[in-house]
């Protein structure tokens, strides 16, 4: 979660399953559905030793699955392993990235695992004060978790509220859109000076973080033969 409300991976799935803006379900109805599914009870038995399907087992299984989601075969990873070379624009973009972005989006996961205010003008309708909502510390107002940038080309729309559709829009924000406020990160007090070709090169670098082997890995796809609709 972008405000850091959840501390344990086993609990992470609970919010998207139950939040009304996401799957809007209840753990009880999920348990009911899985208990009446033709395949899940025997799978739970093979993993847990009994076919009982409980909320705890569902959440543990989901976090065990999430732990298998490792993306480590992007062009960036291949370059680090010496298997490929970056093109000229990618190299220049990487250099600019290290200069202006890497203090927060730190390699190799492209996050420093902290919270920051990167100068997004607050949305007056959403009134999302980020980390402040959790800690009630004024210094945490408008701080959000620094997200990873791995596979960023595919994970639009961008930012905690999805306000930007394209990487170009994100770049425009860092170049010209930074809003000054009491908690704006000191690094961004002076916005990065980037011209149009710097922007193109930075985006070329961000594309090297795309790992198509990971995205297309069928192990991570929904198993089609599991599709089962409950009819009441
Ligand atoms: C001071 C820390 C900081 C710096 C420096 C910084 N970022 Fe960010 N970045 C953030 C934070 C925090 C967010 C999430 C903000 C939010 O959603 O409210 C973010 C979000 C993003 C996103 C959207 C990610 C997503 O999944 O939606 C992209 C892309 C991005 N930054 C790229 C960059 C680039 C490129 C640079 C350098 C020009 C940069 N950032 C510099 C802190 C930083």
Boltz pocket constraint, residues with backbone or C-beta under 6 A from the ligand:
constraints:
  - pocket:
      binder: B
      contacts: [[A, 2], [A, 97], [A, 100], [A, 101], [A, 102], [A, 103], [A, 104], [A, 105], [A, 115], [A, 116], [A, 117], [A, 118], [A, 120], [A, 142], [A, 144], [A, 145], [A, 146], [A, 147], [A, 148], [A, 149], [A, 152], [A, 155], [A, 157], [A, 158], [A, 159], [A, 160], [A, 161], [A, 170], [A, 174], [A, 185], [A, 187], [A, 188], [A, 192], [A, 202]]
      max_distance: 6.0
